[in-house]
């Protein structure tokens, strides 16, 4: 009986050991899969505004309750109805965005002049440098009852991966560009409540392609042709809705705002990925006197997470301080990463600059791109 009992004990012990190993394997596999899914890139366009004023970007991107000048046309169509007077602004602005990785590579290469470095090491460093860049432009005018503007935006992201989709080195290339015409209408039902609607007609192009590093080196022309074939473009109509509630006093304003963007989903001709309907909300407070103001706000975009992004990637918060309508500084958290910048205005010229981080993954910290931006525009 005793040997039988010992054998049963050892068998049970071995069986539980196997079960424990299997459970550990399942747990590690689940964690790995979760990390891999989190690290997967999301589309270049998800819940974000089609255009955002650079100073608002520096302030963490929270612009639903109070957007800066041209940004009011695109952030929340109900904003223009709040305030005194009829005419708001005539604006024209161009903004350049450059990834820190690419900027650092260019600066270090310029300083060293490639001295003491062989071609192989230079190429290796260049391949490992993510390339992120963008260009924004807008031109239009805004009144108390709405506005009209043309806009364009381009984002490009290229990154090399040692182990790509087939286990071989490859380039992952993603890009999004669009140009369109936006019109908006707004009405204030009282001094405390406004409604707005915006319509956009937009041409959109996108590319999402992975190319083997071996194929690119062997036949660059073929790689370029494959990239061109992967380009999708089309035209679409979009509608946005917005509402803002405010309370005002002599030196303090408080606002709550909500928007519905791409109502009913924005569909494009061709094979361009549709833009899903998103709902967003924000809260903000402004402290002001006759010449200066400080605005602090928090926005939560895509409240129902239709794009499946983590809440940190959909949250924007920050403050912006404008002194005498000429000098301003801003800081915040843009998609969970620090952002900051400045604005200088003289006569009709406006200069803006700063830093933010664009999160390319579904969660904060999975695939960030630190970005420098500078913008030059005019305002009347």
C-alpha positions, -999 to +999 in steps of 0.1 A: +000+000+000+028+023+009+046+021-025+012+026-043+005+057-022+040+071-029+035+065-066+001+083-065+016+112-046+045+116-071+020+113-100-002+140-085+028+162-078+040+158-114+005+165-127+002+196-107+036+207-119+026+203-155-007+222-148+014+250-132+038+252-161+008+253-185-009+281-165+024+300-164+028+296-202-008+308-208-002+338-185+030+347-202+015+342-237-015+364-228+008+391-214+030+389-246-001+391-268-015+421-249+019+439-252+021+431-289-014+444-295-007+475-275+024+481-295+006+477-328+003+511-345-031+528-348-042+547-379-027+582-382-063+595-380-085+584-352-103+608-329-081+639-334-093+672-348-087+676-385-068+708-377-057+723-344-041+757-337-004+752-327-008+771-295-036+748-285-014+718-292+012+732-269-015+735-242-020+698-243-045+698-271-075+707-249-095+730-272-132+720-270-141+747-245-119+775-259-099+772-291-074+797-303-085+818-333-085+796-364-088+765-342-124+775-332-136+767-367-125+731-364-125+722-327-161+730-318-185+748-342-205+763-314-176+783-299-178+813-323-213+822-310-200+830-276-185+865-270-192+901-281-191+916-315-197+902-349-164+897-366-139+873-350-108+868-371-094+865-406-066+840-404-039+823-424-014+799-409+012+773-418+027+748-393+057+725-397+061+694-376+094+675-373+102+644-353+129+648-327+147+616-338+151+629-373+161+663-361+187+649-337+202+627-364+204+657-388+220+679-362+246+653-350+255+645-386+260+681-394+282+687-364+304+657-369+304+660-407+304+622-408+341+623-398+355+591-386+323+572-395+321+546-422+292+544-447+279+512-431+275+528-396+259+559-411+234+539-430+227+517-400+220+547-378+199+563-405+178+532-408+172+530-371+160+566-370+122+570-371+111+596-396+081+616-386+069+648-402+039+669-410+026+701-425-006+720-418-022+749-435-054+769-431-069+800-445-103+815-437-124+838-415-147+835-385-177+855-374-201+852-345-225+832-366-199+808-382-171+808-406-155+793-437-120+780-442-098+758-464-074+734-447-049+708-454-028+684-433-001+658-439+015+633-416+042+608-425+058+581-404+085+558-415+102+533-391+125+504-397+119+471-378+145+444-372+119+417-373+089+426-395+057+408-403+076+379-418+105+379-394+128+398-417+140+435-415+115+458-431+103+494-434+068+503-422+055+534-440+023+551-431+010+584-443-022+605-442-030+636-461-061+656-467-073+689-481-108+703-477-133+731-474-151+737-440-181+759-433-198+763-399-229+779-385-234+788-348-262+804-327-263+815-291-296+806-275-286+827-245-255+841-229-250+807-214-257+783-242-247+779-279-251+753-306-231+749-338-228+727-369-200+723-394-198+708-429-167+696-446-160+684-482-126+667-481-102+648-503-082+623-484-053+600-492-036+574-471-008+548-474+000+519-451+027+496-464+055+474-451+085+469-475+112+443-470+146+460-465+161+433-488+136+442-516+142+479-512+180+474-514+177+451-544+152+471-564+144+506-552+122+512-583+101+482-576+097+493-539+086+528-550+061+513-574+047+490-547+043+520-524+025+540-551+001+511-557-008+510-520-019+546-520-056+550-515-075+583-521-111+594-522-136+622-515-161+625-487-186+647-470-186+652-432-208+668-406-197+679-370-220+691-342-211+711-311-227+726-280-212+748-253-226+758-219-209+787-199-212+808-168-195+841-167-184+866-141-161+897-142-129+877-140-138+840-143-155+820-170-165+784-167-174+762-197-186+727-205-186+716-242-194+685-262-190+676-299-200+648-322-176+645-351-181+627-384-218+622-377-230+589-391-194+580-400-176+598-428-173+576-459-149+583-488-149+572-523-124+545-533-109+523-506-100+550-480-108+539-445-140+555-432-137+580-403-159+568-374-183+589-355-168+601-322-183+619-292-161+641-271-165+663-240-144+690-223-144+713-193-125+745-189-121+776-167-107+810-177-092+837-154-090+870-171-088+908-169-091+934-196-059+925-214-047+890-202-062+856-197-053+821-185-073+792-197-071+757-182-090+727-196-094+690-199-108+672-229-118+635-233-121+626-269-139+596-283-159+589-252-171+555-264-137+544-276-149+534-311-112+533-322-103+510-293-077+533-279-067+535-243-082+564-223-047+580-218-044+584-255-078+601-257-072+626-229-058+661-233-052+686-206-033+719-201-032+756-196-024+786-218-015+821-206-018+851-230-005+885-218-017+916-235-027+896-265+009+895-277+029+871-257+018+837-245+031+804-230+014+771-227+020+737-212+000+705-208-003+667-213-009+657-249-020+621-251-003+615-217+030+632-227+042+666-217+038+695-242+047+731-241+052+761-263+049+799-269+033+825-291+045+859-301+023+884-319+033+917-335+011+937-358-005+911-380+022+885-377+019+855-353+048+831-345+042+799-325+065+771-316+068+742-291+071+705-285+046+677-281+046+639-284+025+620-309+017+585-296+017+561-325+006+531-304-028+524-288-015+532-253+009+557-238+045+546-240+042+519-267+053+539-297+059+576-291+073+603-314+085+635-298+078+663-323+090+699-326+067+724-344+069+759-356+041+780-371+039+813-389+006+831-397-013+863-399-044+874-381-067+904-384 
